[in-house]
Structures are given as C-alpha cells and as structure tokens.
Amino acid sequence: MKKALRIGAWGWALSGLALAADFDLRITNARIVDGTGAAAFVGSVAVKDGRIVQVGAAEGTADEVIDAKGRVLAPGFIDVHTHSEDICTLPAAENFLRMGVTTIITGNCGNSRTDVAAFFEEIGKAGVSVNVATLIGHNSVRKQGMNGVSIRAPRADELAEMKRLVDQAMKEGAVGLSTGLIYVPGTFAKTDEIVALAHVAAEHDGIYVSHMRAETLKIFEALEEFTTILRETGIRGQVSHLKVTGPSAWGKSGEVLKRLDQARAEGLRITHDQYAYTASSTGLRQTIPDSAFEGTRDDYRARIADPAMKARIIAQMAENRARAGYKDYSHAVIAKFASDPSLNGKSIPEAAKIVRGSDSLEDQVELILDIETRSGASAVYHGMHEDDLTRFMKHPLTMVASDGGPRRLGEDMPHPRSYGNNARVLARYVREQKILTIEEAVRKMAALPAETFQMKDRGVIRLGGFADLVIFDPELVNDPSSFPDPHHYAEGFSHVIVNGGVVIRDGKLTDTRSGGPLRR
C-alpha cells in the first residue's frame, strides 16, 4: 500500500502514484451548436476514450483543457460527397480538416474502389486524420463486370457479376451504391440495370446516391429516372450536388424542389447535397458527346481522324451548347492538363488563343478535341446562378458537401471547394447574407448527413457520441481560396478533434492521426 504524505495545508497525495485525470479533454466556455438545429447554448464538453462523456457543465480534471470562450463548438462536419480514393497518399487530409471536416464519404459519381475490404485495410494502415466511408460505384462495377465494354447492355452473366460485386462491397462495409450517369460507361446504362443493382444495395439497407443523367433543362427527365429507381427498389435516395446548369435552366430550381417534395409526399425517402459555388468541376470531355468515347482513347482518336465522324461529333457539340444556352466555351476553365500544365487556369478561349493563335469558336472546339486525344483534362465550369444555389441551400433536406478531394498545396488549379466549402457557407451564407442560421448550417453539415448515411453516434454533440468536434470563430471563419488562386486553407478553425484526438490545435496541424475506416 502506498504511503500517504501530508502536503502543507492543501490536502493529501500518494507517494509515487499520480492521480489520473477524470477526462482526456475538456472544452470550456464554448458556444455549443450541437448539430441538431437546436438553439446554441454556452457550456462545456468533456471527452474520455474517444467519446463525449459530459455536456453542459463538465466538471473535473483533464489532461488537456481548451478554453473556447467567444468561439463555437460544433460536431465535426461530415462531407458526404468527396472523391478521395487517393486518401492514403495524403493521409493528413489537411484541406478537409481546416474547414472542419472530420468524416468523408468517397466513391461518389459512380467511381470507387471495388475491393472495399482492401481499401479499408489500406486506410487503417495509412494512419489517416479523418474518418472515411465509401460507396460502391456503378461505373467501376460496370467496367469490371463487363471487362471494359461500355456501349451495350450487360449480358445476364455480366449483370450477375455486377450484382455480386455490389453485394460483396455492401457486406464489406460500403454505405450504398453511387451512379454517375453523365460519365462513361454509366451513360450507356439503362434504368433497369441500375434498378437491379440498387435492389442489392437495398437488401443491405444502403442508400442510392446519384449524379443524375442531366442537370440542364433535361433535369426533369433525370429526376423521373431517379424516382423510378427508388419506387421500384424501396431504397433511400440522395441527389448528388443538386443544381441546374446552363443559362437555359436558370430559374428552374423551384420546380426541381417541387418535384422532389412531391416524390417525398408519395413516400419516397430523398435527400440532397450541394456545394456553395456557382461553378462545377469535372472532365473537359463532358463537352464532347458520349458516343465518341466507346472503347479506348485510340478508338476516340480514330473517330476524330475520320472527317465524317468528326463532323457528327462537332454538330452534336453545337446542339449541346445551344440546349444549355452557351454561345462558346468561355465558361470552361482548364484545371489540370498533364500534357501542358501551362494551360492550367486558362479559359478555353484563352487556351485556344495560346495554342492555335485564335479564340474563335472553331478553334475552341478543335482545342477541346485535341486535348482529349492527348491526356484529357479536368475543368471548372461557371454554369450556375446564385439565386438557384441559395434556393437549394435553404431547403431543409439539402446538406453541405464539397465534391472535392485531398489536395496538395500548389498543385494544379483545382476548384476551391476542396479548401473552402464549409467555411464559405459559414462566412458568406450565415454571417454575411444570413441565408441560414448558424444552427441550421451546422445541422446540414453534421446531424443531417449522419442520419442520412446512418452514422451511429456521430454528427451530434451528446452523451456517448464519438468525440468528432470542431471549434471555430464565427466572426473570423473565412474561405480565402478562389478560382484564380485556390491553394489556401480555410481560416477561423482553431481546433479539430477526431475520435477524441486533437488533429488541429491552436490552428496548427498535429501529428495525431485518429481517423480511420468507417464501415456501414
């Protein structure tokens, strides 16, 4: 038995035995926004063994105490739409952390790892800073199940293999099935193929997440297909990065929401996500008709070399421009062109002027076709209207999601959403424009995503919940990243905590890597 020693008039201690603290972490004097949408309140939160063990008036000793006076304490944000299959190459995921994101979902738009168990094992070994969940992507499953063939429907044996891959992924922890129906090979899939695979995901109580077939004036046809899939399978549905693009579609957001609300009134379970910018980002090849891409890049080159085929492709490009309401490609800016990085950050007319000596529409088209014969490129498309963006944002079932991925400072000219999406909502749409209250914005970033994707004990500050937490100054939070200068981390986030580990402390990245795979 240890010998008790008298320490002056202050009490007793045990010789050779340090008293353990009550908590690992205590956050005091915080303005707590708990994630549910309830009004903020001032209080403290205590953390022990990665869980929240006190909320409100947390008393006791702690190994670390953070005084959050004047700042907001919120649940860590859950980004439900990312493209982070390469997370193990940038395991710190600092761009996500610095805008308050503690959990990401990858595998969106139909592209994912099909070997989910191996993916999760790699994440566990890599030592990542965030929690990582994944969807199983239809495009990836289709490529594997059909051995790269894309334009036709799958044979019975091929569909059976695709269903097996989805079933295996769901058993290994995927949270649902995603589609990217504007991308090859998904663009060639018929609705019944998607229904067959969604049935499999539904058997595991997964969710169907879709980048729909159109976001222009054809969005209503795409919504009809989306709701048909939900009706026929009973699966829950999520519309990816809800938007209307192209001047011809501007102002249609109210009608889109009306259609979605009508479907919900019929009993369909539908939610949606959105990024806080009026520009999108995807491959430059999306300006070229899908029919040009059957097979390999060599097949594409052969079509472009054939005068008759090339003429048909150019005519279809003109029809697509006219339908969307564009006169040229000045709305498209090259983000990453590996074959000629000097063009990164240039609009298509600017790039055409550099490469071809002219920015005429003909030269813009020729440049786009030529870029695809080489390595292809990604681009940022300035194609949305602010009024539509805010109308979608106000809907109670729209959550905040970046559509971004892990970023390395200074590399390429990516969309700034990967650096600033959550911060932009808090700065521009909460503090400046008052489109949302801070409580509602945090709900859209935390509790709503957690509930939708069935992430138990996350997204809300409550007893027993996982200690995924973020502290930020609502007056200083900001998104300095921009389209011409995207490589800036979000500002105003002093602390980020993942599963009880402090990964950002006093605005600085720590060596703690307390994230990991998050299985369904």
C-alpha positions as CSV (number, residue, x, y, z in Angstrom):
1,M,0.0,0.0,0.0
2,K,1.3,3.5,-0.9
3,K,2.3,5.7,2.0
4,A,0.2,8.8,2.4
5,L,2.0,12.1,2.6
6,R,0.7,15.4,4.1
7,I,1.3,18.3,1.7
8,G,1.0,21.5,3.8
9,A,-2.5,22.7,4.4
10,W,-3.6,21.7,0.9
11,G,-4.5,18.1,1.4
12,W,-3.1,14.6,0.8
13,A,-1.3,12.8,-2.0
14,L,0.0,9.3,-2.6
15,S,3.8,8.9,-2.7
16,G,4.9,7.5,-6.2
17,L,1.3,7.5,-7.5
18,A,0.0,10.2,-9.9
19,L,-3.7,10.7,-9.8
20,A,-5.3,10.0,-13.2
21,A,-7.3,12.9,-14.7
22,D,-11.1,12.5,-15.0
23,F,-11.0,13.2,-18.7
24,D,-8.7,13.2,-21.7
25,L,-10.0,16.5,-22.8
26,R,-12.3,19.3,-21.5
27,I,-13.6,22.2,-23.6
28,T,-14.9,25.1,-21.6
29,N,-16.9,28.3,-22.1
30,A,-18.0,27.3,-25.6
31,R,-21.0,28.4,-27.6
32,I,-22.2,24.9,-28.2
33,V,-24.1,24.3,-31.5
34,D,-25.0,20.7,-31.1
35,G,-25.7,19.8,-34.7
36,T,-29.5,19.1,-34.3
37,G,-30.6,22.6,-35.3
38,A,-31.4,23.5,-31.6
39,A,-30.5,26.9,-30.3
40,A,-26.9,27.3,-29.2
41,F,-26.0,27.4,-25.5
42,V,-22.9,28.2,-23.5
43,G,-21.3,25.3,-21.7
44,S,-18.5,22.7,-21.5
45,V,-17.9,19.3,-23.1
46,A,-15.7,16.5,-21.7
47,V,-14.1,13.7,-23.6
48,K,-12.8,10.3,-22.4
49,D,-11.6,7.4,-24.6
50,G,-12.8,9.0,-27.8
51,R,-16.3,9.6,-26.5
52,I,-18.3,12.5,-25.2
53,V,-18.9,11.9,-21.5
54,Q,-20.2,15.2,-20.3
55,V,-22.2,18.0,-21.9
56,G,-23.2,21.3,-20.4
57,A,-21.4,21.7,-17.1
58,A,-18.4,19.4,-17.4
59,E,-16.6,19.4,-14.1
60,G,-13.4,17.5,-13.2
61,T,-9.7,17.4,-14.2
62,A,-8.5,16.8,-17.7
63,D,-5.2,16.0,-19.4
64,E,-5.9,19.0,-21.8
65,V,-8.3,21.9,-21.3
66,I,-9.3,24.2,-24.2
67,D,-10.9,27.5,-23.3
68,A,-13.3,28.2,-26.2
69,K,-14.7,31.5,-25.0
70,G,-16.0,33.5,-27.9
71,R,-16.0,30.5,-30.2
72,V,-18.4,27.9,-31.4
73,L,-18.0,24.2,-30.5
74,A,-19.8,22.1,-33.1
75,P,-19.8,18.4,-34.2
76,G,-17.2,17.6,-36.7
77,F,-18.6,18.2,-40.2
78,I,-19.5,15.2,-42.4
79,D,-18.7,15.6,-46.1
80,V,-20.9,13.1,-47.8
81,H,-19.7,13.8,-51.4
82,T,-16.0,13.6,-51.9
83,H,-13.6,11.9,-54.4
84,S,-11.0,10.6,-52.1
85,E,-10.0,7.2,-53.3
86,D,-6.4,8.5,-53.1
87,I,-6.7,9.4,-49.4
88,C,-3.8,7.2,-48.4
89,T,-1.4,9.3,-50.5
90,L,-2.4,12.4,-48.4
91,P,-3.5,10.8,-45.1
92,A,-3.4,14.1,-43.2
93,A,-6.3,15.4,-45.4
94,E,-5.4,18.8,-44.1
95,N,-7.6,20.7,-46.6
96,F,-10.6,18.9,-45.1
97,L,-9.6,19.3,-41.5
98,R,-9.0,23.0,-41.8
99,M,-12.6,23.6,-42.9
100,G,-13.9,21.5,-40.0
101,V,-14.5,18.2,-41.8
102,T,-13.8,15.1,-39.7
103,T,-15.6,12.4,-41.8
104,I,-15.7,12.0,-45.5
105,I,-17.6,9.7,-47.9
106,T,-15.9,8.7,-51.1
107,G,-16.9,6.5,-54.0
108,N,-19.3,9.1,-55.5
109,C,-20.4,9.7,-59.1
110,G,-20.1,6.0,-59.9
111,N,-16.4,5.7,-59.3
112,S,-14.9,3.8,-56.3
113,R,-12.7,1.1,-55.3
114,T,-14.5,-2.2,-55.8
115,D,-12.3,-4.0,-53.3
116,V,-13.8,-2.3,-50.3
117,A,-12.2,-4.6,-47.7
118,A,-8.7,-4.0,-49.1
119,F,-9.4,-0.2,-49.3
120,F,-10.4,-0.1,-45.7
121,E,-7.3,-2.1,-44.7
122,E,-5.1,0.3,-46.5
123,I,-6.8,3.3,-44.8
124,G,-6.2,1.6,-41.4
125,K,-2.5,1.2,-42.1
126,A,-2.0,4.6,-43.6
127,G,-2.9,6.5,-40.5
128,V,-5.4,9.0,-41.7
129,S,-6.7,12.0,-39.9
130,V,-10.4,11.7,-40.9
131,N,-13.0,9.0,-40.7
132,V,-13.5,7.5,-44.2
133,A,-16.6,5.8,-45.5
134,T,-17.2,4.7,-49.1
135,L,-20.0,4.0,-51.6
136,I,-19.6,1.3,-54.2
137,G,-19.6,3.0,-57.7
138,H,-21.7,1.7,-60.5
139,N,-19.2,2.8,-63.2
140,S,-16.4,0.9,-61.5
141,V,-18.5,-2.1,-61.1
142,R,-19.7,-1.9,-64.8
143,K,-16.1,-1.7,-66.1
144,Q,-15.0,-4.7,-64.1
145,G,-18.2,-6.8,-64.6
146,M,-18.2,-6.1,-68.4
147,N,-14.4,-6.2,-69.0
148,G,-14.3,-2.6,-70.2
149,V,-17.1,-2.9,-72.8
150,S,-19.5,0.1,-72.3
151,I,-21.9,0.9,-75.0
152,R,-24.2,-2.1,-74.8
153,A,-26.4,-3.6,-72.1
154,P,-24.8,-6.3,-69.9
155,R,-25.4,-9.9,-70.6
156,A,-27.0,-12.0,-67.9
157,D,-23.7,-13.3,-66.7
158,E,-22.2,-9.9,-66.6
159,L,-25.1,-8.4,-64.7
160,A,-24.8,-11.3,-62.2
161,E,-21.2,-10.4,-61.7
162,M,-22.0,-6.8,-61.2
163,K,-24.6,-7.7,-58.6
164,R,-22.1,-9.9,-56.9
165,L,-19.6,-7.0,-56.7
166,V,-22.2,-4.7,-55.2
167,D,-23.3,-7.4,-52.7
168,Q,-19.7,-8.0,-51.7
169,A,-18.9,-4.3,-51.3
170,M,-22.0,-3.8,-49.1
171,K,-21.0,-6.8,-46.9
172,E,-17.5,-5.3,-46.6
173,G,-18.9,-2.0,-45.3
174,A,-19.9,0.3,-48.2
175,V,-22.7,2.6,-47.2
176,G,-24.6,2.4,-50.5
177,L,-24.4,2.5,-54.3
178,S,-23.5,5.5,-56.4
179,T,-24.0,6.3,-60.0
180,G,-22.5,8.9,-62.4
181,L,-24.9,8.8,-65.3
182,I,-23.2,11.5,-67.3
183,Y,-20.0,9.6,-67.3
184,V,-18.8,6.7,-69.5
185,P,-19.7,3.9,-69.0
186,G,-22.6,4.8,-66.8
187,T,-24.1,7.0,-69.5
188,F,-24.8,3.8,-71.6
189,A,-26.6,2.0,-68.7
190,K,-30.4,1.7,-68.9
191,T,-32.6,2.2,-66.0
192,D,-33.4,-1.5,-65.5
193,E,-29.6,-2.1,-65.0
194,I,-29.5,0.5,-62.2
195,V,-32.7,-0.9,-60.6
196,A,-31.1,-4.4,-60.5
197,L,-28.0,-3.1,-58.7
198,A,-30.0,-0.8,-56.4
199,H,-32.1,-3.8,-55.3
200,V,-28.9,-5.4,-54.0
201,A,-27.8,-2.3,-52.1
202,A,-31.4,-2.0,-50.7
203,E,-31.1,-5.5,-49.3
204,H,-28.3,-4.2,-47.0
205,D,-30.3,-1.1,-46.1
206,G,-27.8,1.0,-48.2
207,I,-28.5,4.3,-49.9
208,Y,-28.6,5.1,-53.6
209,V,-26.6,8.2,-54.4
210,S,-26.8,9.6,-57.9
211,H,-25.1,12.2,-60.1
212,M,-28.1,12.1,-62.3
213,R,-28.2,11.9,-66.1
214,A,-28.7,15.6,-66.6
215,E,-28.6,18.9,-64.7
216,T,-29.6,21.1,-67.7
217,L,-33.2,21.5,-68.9
218,K,-33.3,17.7,-69.1
219,I,-33.1,17.5,-65.3
220,F,-36.7,16.7,-65.1
221,E,-36.3,13.6,-67.2
222,A,-33.3,12.7,-64.9
223,L,-35.4,13.2,-61.8
224,E,-38.1,10.9,-63.2
225,E,-35.5,8.1,-63.7
226,F,-34.1,8.8,-60.2
227,T,-37.5,8.5,-58.6
228,T,-38.4,5.4,-60.7
229,I,-35.3,3.6,-59.3
230,L,-36.4,4.5,-55.8
231,R,-40.0,3.4,-56.3
232,E,-39.0,0.0,-57.8
233,T,-36.5,-0.9,-55.1
234,G,-37.7,0.9,-52.0
235,I,-34.1,2.2,-51.5
236,R,-33.4,5.6,-49.9
237,G,-32.1,8.2,-52.4
238,Q,-29.6,11.1,-52.4
239,V,-29.3,13.5,-55.3
240,S,-25.6,14.4,-55.6
241,H,-24.6,18.1,-55.8
242,L,-28.1,19.4,-56.6
243,K,-28.0,22.1,-59.2
244,V,-29.3,23.4,-62.5
245,T,-26.6,24.3,-65.1
246,G,-26.6,26.4,-68.2
247,P,-28.4,29.7,-68.8
248,S,-31.4,27.8,-70.3
249,A,-32.0,26.1,-67.0
250,W,-31.5,29.1,-64.7
251,G,-34.6,29.8,-62.5
252,K,-35.8,26.1,-62.6
253,S,-34.6,25.4,-59.0
254,G,-38.1,26.0,-57.6
255,E,-39.7,23.5,-59.9
256,V,-36.9,21.0,-59.2
257,L,-37.6,21.2,-55.5
258,K,-41.3,21.0,-56.1
259,R,-40.8,17.7,-58.0
260,L,-38.6,16.3,-55.1
261,D,-41.1,17.4,-52.5
262,Q,-43.9,15.7,-54.4
263,A,-41.9,12.5,-54.6
264,R,-41.4,12.7,-50.8
265,A,-45.1,13.2,-50.3
266,E,-45.6,9.9,-52.1
267,G,-43.4,8.2,-49.6
268,L,-40.0,8.2,-51.3
269,R,-37.1,8.9,-49.0
270,I,-35.0,11.6,-50.7
271,T,-32.3,13.9,-49.6
272,H,-29.7,16.0,-51.5
273,D,-26.3,17.7,-51.1
274,Q,-24.8,20.8,-52.6
275,Y,-21.5,22.7,-52.7
276,A,-21.5,26.5,-52.1
277,Y,-20.3,27.7,-55.5
278,T,-21.8,28.6,-58.8
279,A,-19.2,26.6,-60.7
280,S,-18.8,22.9,-61.1
281,S,-15.7,20.8,-62.0
282,T,-15.4,17.6,-64.0
283,G,-13.6,16.3,-67.1
284,L,-13.4,18.5,-70.2
285,R,-14.5,15.5,-72.1
286,Q,-18.1,16.2,-70.8
287,T,-18.3,18.8,-73.6
288,I,-17.9,16.0,-76.2
289,P,-20.8,13.6,-77.0
290,D,-20.6,10.3,-75.1
291,S,-20.8,8.3,-78.3
292,A,-17.2,9.5,-79.1
293,F,-15.8,7.5,-76.1
294,E,-16.8,3.9,-76.7
295,G,-13.7,1.8,-76.3
296,T,-10.2,3.2,-75.8
297,R,-8.6,6.6,-76.3
298,D,-7.2,5.2,-79.6
299,D,-10.7,4.5,-80.7
300,Y,-11.6,8.1,-79.9
301,R,-8.5,9.3,-81.9
302,A,-9.7,7.2,-84.9
303,R,-13.1,8.8,-84.8
304,I,-11.6,12.3,-84.7
305,A,-9.4,11.4,-87.6
306,D,-12.4,10.3,-89.7
307,P,-13.8,13.5,-91.3
308,A,-17.4,12.3,-91.3
309,M,-17.4,11.1,-87.7
310,K,-15.6,14.2,-86.6
311,A,-18.3,16.4,-88.3
312,R,-21.0,14.5,-86.5
313,I,-19.3,15.0,-83.1
314,I,-18.8,18.7,-83.7
315,A,-22.5,19.0,-84.8
316,Q,-23.6,17.3,-81.5
317,M,-21.4,19.6,-79.5
318,A,-23.1,22.6,-81.2
319,E,-26.6,21.1,-80.3
320,N,-25.5,20.6,-76.7
321,R,-24.2,24.2,-76.4
322,A,-27.4,25.6,-77.8
323,R,-29.6,23.5,-75.5
324,A,-27.6,24.7,-72.5
325,G,-27.7,28.3,-73.7
326,Y,-23.9,28.8,-74.3
327,K,-22.5,30.7,-77.3
328,D,-19.0,29.3,-76.8
329,Y,-16.8,27.7,-74.1
330,S,-15.8,30.8,-72.2
331,H,-17.5,29.3,-69.1
332,A,-15.0,26.4,-69.0
333,V,-11.5,26.9,-67.4
334,I,-8.8,24.2,-67.6
335,A,-8.0,22.9,-64.1
336,K,-5.5,20.1,-64.8
337,F,-3.9,19.3,-68.2
338,A,-1.0,17.0,-67.6
339,S,0.3,17.3,-71.2
340,D,0.6,21.1,-70.9
341,P,0.3,22.4,-67.3
342,S,0.9,26.0,-68.7
343,L,-2.7,26.0,-69.7
344,N,-4.0,25.3,-66.2
345,G,-6.1,28.2,-65.1
346,K,-6.9,29.4,-68.6
347,S,-10.4,29.5,-70.1
348,I,-10.9,27.6,-73.3
349,P,-10.9,30.8,-75.4
350,E,-7.7,31.9,-73.7
351,A,-6.1,28.5,-74.2
352,A,-7.2,28.4,-77.8
353,K,-5.6,31.8,-78.4
354,I,-2.3,30.5,-76.9
355,V,-2.2,27.1,-78.7
356,R,-3.9,27.9,-82.0
357,G,-3.4,31.6,-82.3
358,S,-7.2,32.3,-82.4
359,D,-10.0,32.2,-79.8
360,S,-12.7,31.6,-82.5
361,L,-15.4,29.1,-81.7
362,E,-14.0,26.7,-84.3
363,D,-10.6,26.9,-82.6
364,Q,-12.1,26.4,-79.2
365,V,-13.8,23.2,-80.5
366,E,-10.6,22.0,-82.1
367,L,-8.6,22.6,-78.9
368,I,-11.1,20.6,-76.8
369,L,-11.0,17.7,-79.3
370,D,-7.2,17.8,-79.4
371,I,-6.8,17.9,-75.6
372,E,-8.9,14.7,-75.4
373,T,-6.6,13.0,-77.9
374,R,-3.8,13.6,-75.6
375,S,-4.1,13.1,-71.8
376,G,-7.5,14.7,-71.4
377,A,-8.1,17.4,-68.8
378,S,-10.3,18.4,-66.0
379,A,-12.1,21.8,-66.0
380,V,-14.0,24.2,-63.9
381,Y,-17.4,25.2,-65.4
382,H,-19.0,28.5,-64.4
383,G,-22.6,27.5,-65.3
384,M,-24.9,28.1,-62.3
385,H,-26.9,31.1,-61.0
386,E,-26.6,32.3,-57.4
387,D,-30.4,32.5,-57.0
388,D,-30.7,28.8,-57.7
389,L,-27.9,28.0,-55.4
390,T,-29.4,29.8,-52.4
391,R,-32.9,28.4,-53.1
392,F,-31.5,24.8,-53.0
393,M,-29.4,25.8,-49.9
394,K,-32.5,26.9,-47.9
395,H,-34.3,23.5,-48.3
396,P,-34.2,21.6,-45.0
397,L,-33.1,18.4,-46.7
398,T,-30.1,19.8,-48.5
399,M,-26.7,19.1,-46.8
400,V,-23.4,20.7,-47.4
401,A,-20.8,18.6,-49.4
402,S,-17.7,19.7,-51.3
403,D,-17.5,17.3,-54.2
404,G,-13.7,17.7,-53.6
405,G,-10.8,15.5,-52.6
406,P,-7.5,15.6,-50.7
407,R,-5.3,18.5,-52.1
408,R,-1.6,19.3,-52.1
409,L,-0.9,23.0,-51.8
410,G,0.2,24.5,-55.1
411,E,-0.6,21.5,-57.3
412,D,-2.8,22.2,-60.5
413,M,-5.7,24.7,-60.5
414,P,-8.5,22.8,-58.7
415,H,-11.9,24.1,-57.8
416,P,-11.6,26.0,-54.5
417,R,-14.4,23.9,-52.9
418,S,-11.8,21.3,-51.7
419,Y,-10.3,24.0,-49.5
420,G,-13.2,26.3,-48.5
421,N,-16.7,24.8,-49.0
422,N,-17.8,24.6,-45.3
423,A,-16.0,27.8,-44.4
424,R,-17.7,29.6,-47.3
425,V,-21.2,28.5,-46.1
426,L,-20.4,29.8,-42.5
427,A,-18.9,33.0,-43.8
428,R,-20.9,34.0,-46.8
429,Y,-24.3,32.4,-46.3
430,V,-24.5,32.5,-42.5
431,R,-22.5,35.6,-41.3
432,E,-22.8,37.9,-44.3
433,Q,-26.0,37.1,-46.1
434,K,-27.9,35.4,-43.3
435,I,-29.4,32.8,-45.7
436,L,-29.0,30.3,-42.9
437,T,-28.7,30.5,-39.2
438,I,-25.5,29.0,-37.7
439,E,-27.5,26.2,-36.1
440,E,-29.2,25.3,-39.4
441,A,-25.9,25.4,-41.3
442,V,-24.2,23.1,-38.8
443,R,-27.2,20.7,-38.9
444,K,-26.7,20.5,-42.7
445,M,-23.0,19.7,-42.1
446,A,-23.4,17.2,-39.2
447,A,-26.7,15.7,-38.0
448,L,-28.4,15.5,-41.4
449,P,-25.5,13.7,-43.1
450,A,-25.1,11.4,-40.1
451,E,-28.8,10.4,-40.0
452,T,-29.0,10.1,-43.8
453,F,-25.9,7.8,-44.1
454,Q,-26.7,6.0,-40.8
455,M,-23.5,7.0,-38.9
456,K,-24.4,6.0,-35.4
457,D,-23.2,8.3,-32.6
458,R,-21.8,10.9,-35.0
459,G,-23.0,14.4,-36.1
460,V,-24.4,15.5,-32.8
461,I,-22.8,16.6,-29.5
462,R,-24.4,14.4,-27.0
463,L,-23.5,11.9,-24.2
464,G,-21.9,8.8,-25.6
465,G,-21.3,10.2,-29.0
466,F,-17.9,9.9,-30.8
467,A,-15.8,13.0,-30.0
468,D,-15.6,14.4,-33.5
469,L,-15.6,18.1,-32.7
470,V,-14.6,21.4,-34.2
471,I,-14.0,24.8,-32.7
472,F,-14.2,28.0,-34.8
473,D,-14.6,31.7,-34.5
474,P,-17.9,32.6,-36.3
475,E,-16.6,36.2,-36.9
476,L,-13.2,35.1,-38.4
477,V,-14.2,31.9,-40.3
478,N,-13.4,32.5,-44.0
479,D,-12.6,30.9,-47.3
480,P,-9.6,32.7,-48.9
481,S,-9.3,30.1,-51.7
482,S,-10.7,31.4,-55.0
483,F,-10.9,30.2,-58.6
484,P,-7.8,32.1,-59.8
485,D,-5.9,31.4,-56.6
486,P,-7.3,28.2,-55.0
487,H,-4.5,27.0,-52.8
488,H,-5.4,28.5,-49.4
489,Y,-6.6,26.7,-46.4
490,A,-9.8,27.8,-44.7
491,E,-9.4,30.3,-41.8
492,G,-11.0,30.6,-38.4
493,F,-10.9,26.9,-37.2
494,S,-8.7,26.7,-34.1
495,H,-9.2,23.1,-33.1
496,V,-10.4,19.9,-34.8
497,I,-10.8,16.7,-32.9
498,V,-11.4,13.3,-34.5
499,N,-12.4,10.4,-32.2
500,G,-11.0,12.3,-29.3
501,G,-7.7,13.0,-30.9
502,V,-6.7,16.7,-31.4
503,V,-5.6,16.8,-35.1
504,I,-5.7,20.6,-35.3
505,R,-4.5,22.5,-32.2
506,D,-4.4,26.3,-32.0
507,G,-4.6,26.4,-35.8
508,K,-1.7,24.0,-36.3
509,L,-1.7,20.5,-37.7
510,T,-0.6,18.0,-35.1
511,D,1.0,14.5,-35.6
512,T,-2.2,12.9,-34.3
513,R,-3.9,10.6,-36.9
514,S,-7.0,9.4,-35.1
515,G,-9.2,8.8,-38.1
516,G,-9.8,5.5,-39.9
517,P,-12.2,3.4,-41.9
518,L,-15.9,3.9,-41.2
519,R,-17.8,0.8,-42.2
520,R,-21.6,0.7,-42.7
